[in-house]
Amino acid sequence: MAVSSEPLSVPLRPDQVPARAAPRPSATPWSAARRRFLHSRTGVAGAIVLLVVITAALFAGQVSPYSPIKQDFRIQGQPPSLAHLMGTDEFGRDVFSRVIWGAQASLQAGATAASIALVAGLILGMLAAYYGGRTDSLIMRCMDVVLAFPYILLAIAVVAILGPGLRNAMIAIAIVYVPHYARVVRGSVLSVRARDFVEAARAIGARDGRVMWQHVLPNTLAPVIVQTTLNVGSAIIDTAGLSFLGLGTQPPTPDWGNMLSAGRNYVIDSPWIATFPGLAILATVLAFNLMGDALRDAFDPRLR
């Protein structure tokens, strides 16, 4: 009689059964986008620069060594030195302190103008794409009319009607940027509204407002975030342009645009008066653009 050489299988007790590894949760699109953004050196560099600028603007009173509006004609037009890192302007004011305080006005103008345009464009774009038909045609034709005007001339016209000042400059820039957001949101909503989860929400009797707020809006935020990041930098340039023309922040309040406007008369004798505000605009807008490009690549579905 042949004896089997295979070992007998003895049943294991419950405490001897090896524990299975818990399944790893699948990465969400937002976490995957965050991971790709952190792997972008240019995007992280832009975010660091923005963090430094925003921190300096928030704590300008502690960072700036001098008052941004106090005049001292005994030291007017002095070049950069240890006492005044960026020199002094034609009124003896410290340029470094004015650049730091000017960051408050410039960042506030850019962020506020982009936020107003974002809210208005988000509402108009969602209504146009969700309802379609005459609503879509009416809203988008109005956006086309706004886009038909040269944007800087339209902003100047709005400020001329409302009056010069930072608040009116922000409103003018926001009006100029509304069509850009409306178009981006409309395109995103058109691709989302025909999906199954939207149709299912409609089928169970959800109201249009709830469908748009809970189901459509979260799936259209990625391109809107990218557009907002890029537009903040553009809004800073446009607001500085209005201030350069005397339509934005009014002296003696420091603003990078009006500092450039004042320094243009001293480019030959005292170039630092206009150079450092211009470099501040360059660095800040470049940081916004680098971060916006990195976010666009991070949210690109073809890279998932």
C-alpha positions in Angstrom: 0.0 0.0 0.0 1.5 3.3 -1.1 1.9 6.0 1.5 1.4 9.6 0.4 4.4 11.9 0.9 2.3 15.1 1.0 2.0 16.6 4.5 -1.3 16.6 6.2 -3.1 19.9 6.2 -3.9 20.9 9.8 -6.6 23.6 10.2 -5.3 26.7 11.8 -6.8 28.3 14.9 -8.3 31.7 14.4 -5.5 33.3 16.3 -3.0 31.7 13.9 -4.5 33.1 10.7 -2.3 35.8 9.3 -3.9 39.2 9.3 -4.5 40.6 5.8 -3.1 44.0 5.0 -5.8 46.7 4.9 -6.5 47.9 1.4 -4.9 51.2 0.7 -7.5 53.9 -0.1 -7.4 55.1 -3.7 -6.1 58.5 -4.2 -8.7 61.2 -4.9 -8.3 63.6 -7.8 -7.6 66.4 -5.4 -4.9 64.5 -3.5 -3.3 63.4 -6.8 -3.3 67.0 -8.0 -1.7 68.1 -4.8 1.0 65.5 -5.1 1.8 66.5 -8.7 1.9 70.2 -7.7 4.4 69.5 -4.9 6.6 67.7 -7.4 6.8 70.8 -9.6 9.8 72.8 -8.6 8.6 76.0 -10.4 5.2 75.8 -8.8 6.6 75.4 -5.3 9.1 78.2 -5.9 6.2 80.5 -7.0 4.2 79.5 -3.9 7.2 80.3 -1.7 7.7 83.7 -3.2 4.0 84.5 -2.8 4.1 83.3 0.8 7.0 85.7 1.4 5.2 88.7 -0.3 1.9 88.0 1.5 3.6 87.7 4.9 5.4 90.9 4.3 2.2 92.6 3.3 0.3 91.3 6.3 3.0 92.3 8.8 4.1 95.5 7.0 4.0 97.5 10.3 6.6 95.1 11.8 8.7 94.5 8.7 9.1 98.1 7.3 11.8 100.1 9.2 10.2 103.5 8.4 6.9 105.1 7.8 5.8 104.9 4.2 4.4 108.4 4.0 6.7 110.4 6.3 8.8 112.9 4.4 12.4 114.0 5.1 13.8 116.4 2.5 17.3 116.1 4.1 17.7 112.6 2.7 15.8 112.9 -0.6 17.1 111.0 -3.5 19.7 109.0 -1.6 20.9 105.7 -3.2 20.5 102.3 -1.6 22.5 102.0 1.6 22.5 100.1 4.9 20.2 102.7 6.4 17.9 102.6 3.4 18.1 99.3 1.6 16.3 100.6 -1.5 17.2 104.2 -1.2 14.9 107.2 -0.7 12.5 108.9 -3.2 12.1 112.5 -4.2 10.4 113.3 -0.9 12.9 111.5 1.3 10.6 108.5 2.0 12.2 105.1 2.4 11.5 103.1 -0.8 11.8 99.7 0.9 9.1 100.6 3.4 6.9 101.9 0.6 7.4 98.8 -1.5 6.3 96.6 1.5 3.3 98.8 2.2 2.5 98.9 -1.5 2.2 95.1 -1.5 -0.9 95.5 0.6 -2.7 97.6 -2.0 -1.5 95.6 -5.0 -2.4 92.2 -3.5 -5.7 93.5 -2.2 -6.6 94.9 -5.6 -5.6 91.8 -7.5 -7.3 89.4 -5.1 -10.5 91.4 -4.8 -10.9 92.1 -8.5 -10.3 88.4 -9.3 -12.7 87.3 -6.6 -15.5 89.6 -7.8 -15.0 88.4 -11.3 -14.9 84.8 -10.2 -18.3 85.0 -8.4 -20.0 86.9 -11.2 -18.5 84.7 -13.9 -19.3 81.5 -12.0 -23.0 82.4 -11.7 -23.3 83.6 -15.3 -21.4 80.7 -16.7 -23.4 78.1 -14.8 -26.7 79.6 -15.7 -25.8 79.8 -19.3 -24.6 76.2 -19.6 -27.2 74.6 -17.3 -30.3 76.1 -18.9 -29.0 76.7 -22.4 -31.3 78.0 -25.1 -32.1 81.7 -24.9 -30.5 82.1 -21.5 -27.2 80.8 -22.9 -27.5 83.0 -25.9 -28.3 86.2 -24.0 -25.6 85.8 -21.4 -22.8 84.8 -23.8 -23.7 87.6 -26.2 -23.4 90.1 -23.4 -20.0 88.6 -22.6 -19.0 88.9 -26.2 -19.9 92.6 -26.2 -17.6 93.1 -23.1 -14.8 91.2 -24.8 -15.2 93.3 -27.9 -13.8 96.4 -26.1 -10.1 96.7 -25.4 -9.9 95.7 -21.8 -7.7 98.5 -20.6 -9.8 101.2 -22.3 -12.9 99.6 -20.8 -11.4 99.7 -17.4 -10.4 103.4 -17.9 -13.9 104.2 -19.0 -15.4 102.5 -15.9 -13.0 104.3 -13.5 -13.7 107.6 -15.3 -17.4 107.1 -14.7 -17.1 106.0 -11.0 -14.2 108.2 -10.2 -10.5 107.5 -9.3 -9.6 105.3 -6.4 -8.5 101.8 -5.5 -12.1 100.5 -4.9 -13.3 101.8 -8.3 -10.2 100.4 -10.0 -10.9 97.0 -8.5 -14.5 97.1 -9.8 -13.3 98.1 -13.2 -10.8 95.3 -13.4 -13.4 92.8 -12.2 -15.9 93.8 -14.9 -13.2 93.3 -17.5 -12.4 89.7 -16.2 -16.0 88.5 -15.8 -16.3 87.2 -19.4 -13.1 85.1 -19.0 -14.6 83.2 -16.0 -18.0 82.9 -17.6 -16.5 81.2 -20.7 -14.3 78.8 -18.6 -17.2 77.9 -16.3 -19.7 77.4 -19.2 -17.3 75.0 -20.9 -16.8 73.0 -17.8 -20.5 72.8 -17.0 -21.4 71.7 -20.5 -19.2 68.7 -20.0 -20.6 67.9 -16.6 -24.3 68.4 -16.9 -24.8 65.4 -19.2 -23.1 62.9 -16.8 -25.0 60.2 -15.0 -24.8 61.6 -11.5 -26.4 64.8 -12.7 -29.2 63.0 -14.5 -29.7 60.8 -11.4 -30.0 63.9 -9.2 -32.6 65.3 -11.6 -34.5 62.0 -11.7 -35.0 61.9 -7.9 -36.5 65.4 -8.1 -33.6 67.5 -6.9 -34.1 71.2 -7.6 -31.9 73.0 -10.1 -30.2 75.1 -7.4 -29.2 72.0 -5.4 -28.0 70.1 -8.5 -25.8 73.0 -9.6 -24.4 73.7 -6.1 -23.8 70.1 -4.9 -23.1 68.2 -8.1 -22.1 70.5 -10.9 -20.0 73.1 -9.1 -17.6 70.8 -7.3 -16.7 69.2 -10.7 -16.0 72.5 -12.3 -13.6 74.0 -9.7 -10.3 72.7 -11.1 -10.2 74.9 -14.2 -11.7 77.8 -12.3 -8.9 77.6 -9.6 -6.2 77.7 -12.4 -7.9 80.6 -14.1 -8.2 82.5 -10.8 -4.5 82.0 -10.0 -3.4 83.4 -13.4 -5.9 86.3 -13.3 -4.7 87.6 -9.9 -1.3 88.3 -11.4 -2.9 90.0 -14.4 -5.2 92.0 -12.1 -2.1 93.2 -10.2 -0.6 94.5 -13.5 -3.8 96.1 -14.6 -4.4 97.8 -11.3 -0.8 99.0 -11.3 -1.5 100.4 -14.8 -4.5 102.3 -13.6 -2.5 103.7 -10.6 0.3 104.6 -13.0 -2.3 106.7 -15.0 -3.5 108.3 -11.7 -6.8 106.4 -11.7 -6.1 103.9 -9.0 -4.6 104.4 -5.5 -4.1 108.1 -4.8 -0.9 109.5 -3.2 0.5 109.5 -0.6 -0.8 105.9 -0.1 1.9 103.7 -1.5 1.1 101.5 -4.4 3.5 99.8 -6.8 1.7 101.5 -9.8 1.8 105.1 -8.5 5.4 104.5 -7.3 6.3 103.7 -10.8 4.5 106.7 -12.1 6.4 109.0 -9.7 9.7 107.4 -10.3 9.6 107.7 -14.1 10.6 111.4 -13.8 13.8 110.4 -12.0 14.9 107.4 -14.0 18.2 109.0 -15.0 19.2 110.6 -11.7 17.6 108.2 -9.2 16.7 104.9 -11.1 16.1 103.0 -7.8 12.8 104.9 -7.2 11.1 103.1 -10.1 13.3 100.0 -10.3 12.3 98.4 -7.0 8.5 98.7 -7.4 8.9 97.4 -10.9 10.9 94.4 -9.7 8.2 93.8 -7.0 5.5 93.6 -9.7 7.7 91.4 -11.8 8.5 88.9 -9.0 4.9 88.7 -7.7 3.2 88.3 -11.1 5.9 85.8 -12.2 5.2 83.8 -9.0 1.4 83.8 -9.7 2.1 82.6 -13.3 4.5 79.8 -12.2 2.0 78.6 -9.6 -0.9 78.8 -12.1 1.0 76.8 -14.7 1.9 74.2 -12.1 -1.8 73.9 -11.0 -2.9 73.6 -14.6 -0.5 70.7 -15.1 -1.6 69.2 -11.8 -5.3 69.2 -12.7 -4.7 68.0 -16.2 -6.7 64.7 -16.5 -4.3 63.4 -19.2 -1.5 63.3 -16.5 -3.5 61.1 -14.1 
